[in-house]
Amino acid sequence: MNTYQVIYQRHAVERMAQRGVSEEDVMQVLLTGETIQVYSGDTPFPSELILGWCNKRPLHIVVATDTTRRRRIIVTVYEPNPDQWDTNFRRKKS
């Protein structure tokens, strides 16, 4: 991960500002978080949903990976809604 350049899509930057999430928070989740869903069919690059914690706050980050250009592209960042996710924020409620 350290050898990849991290790129933020405009949508991610807007959501981070709205939700009070810093670049440091995102980097912490990328480095220490857990992949809870893989979207291998996403285009133009496969992506994944990562769960991480920042100051006891759960965060979900959707990140696409461009292996050819060695880039991690932050698509969106959000705090999972406890009404929609299980107690550990790893699975959506049915």
C-alpha positions in Angstrom: 0.0 0.0 0.0 2.8 2.4 0.8 4.1 2.2 -2.8 0.8 3.4 -4.2 -0.2 7.0 -4.8 -3.4 7.9 -3.0 -5.9 10.0 -5.2 -9.1 11.5 -3.9 -12.1 11.8 -6.2 -14.0 15.0 -5.9 -17.0 13.2 -4.4 -14.8 11.7 -1.6 -13.3 15.1 -0.8 -16.8 16.7 -0.6 -18.1 13.8 1.7 -15.0 14.0 3.9 -15.6 17.8 4.4 -19.3 17.2 5.2 -18.5 14.4 7.6 -15.5 15.8 9.4 -13.1 13.1 8.1 -9.5 14.1 7.6 -6.9 12.7 5.2 -5.1 11.4 8.2 -8.2 9.4 9.1 -8.4 8.0 5.6 -4.8 7.0 5.7 -5.2 5.3 9.1 -8.1 3.2 7.7 -6.2 2.3 4.6 -3.2 1.2 6.7 -5.1 -0.6 9.5 -8.6 -1.3 8.2 -10.2 -4.5 7.2 -11.6 -5.2 3.7 -15.2 -6.3 4.3 -16.5 -6.3 0.7 -14.7 -6.7 -2.7 -16.3 -5.3 -5.9 -14.2 -7.0 -8.5 -16.5 -6.1 -11.3 -16.3 -2.3 -10.7 -15.0 -0.2 -13.6 -12.7 1.2 -14.6 -10.9 -0.4 -11.6 -12.0 -3.1 -9.1 -12.7 -1.6 -5.7 -13.3 -2.6 -2.1 -15.1 -1.5 1.0 -12.7 -1.1 4.0 -13.8 -0.8 7.6 -11.6 1.1 10.0 -11.7 3.0 13.3 -10.6 6.5 14.1 -10.9 7.6 17.7 -13.6 4.9 18.3 -15.5 6.2 15.3 -16.2 3.6 12.6 -15.5 4.6 9.0 -16.2 2.9 5.7 -14.0 3.8 2.7 -14.6 2.7 -0.8 -11.3 2.6 -2.6 -10.5 1.5 -6.2 -7.1 0.2 -7.1 -5.3 0.9 -10.4 -2.5 -1.6 -10.3 -1.0 -0.6 -13.6 -0.4 3.0 -12.5 0.0 2.0 -8.8 -2.8 4.3 -7.5 -5.4 3.9 -4.8 -8.4 6.0 -5.6 -10.7 7.1 -2.8 -14.2 7.0 -4.1 -16.2 7.8 -0.9 -15.9 7.9 2.8 -18.7 7.6 5.4 -19.6 6.7 8.9 -21.8 3.6 8.6 -25.4 4.0 9.9 -26.0 1.6 12.9 -29.6 1.2 11.7 -28.3 -0.2 8.4 -25.3 -2.3 9.6 -24.8 -5.0 12.1 -23.2 -4.1 15.5 -19.6 -4.5 14.2 -20.4 -2.6 10.9 -19.2 -5.5 8.7 -22.5 -6.6 7.2 -25.6 -4.8 6.1 -28.8 -5.7 7.9 -31.3 -7.5 5.7 
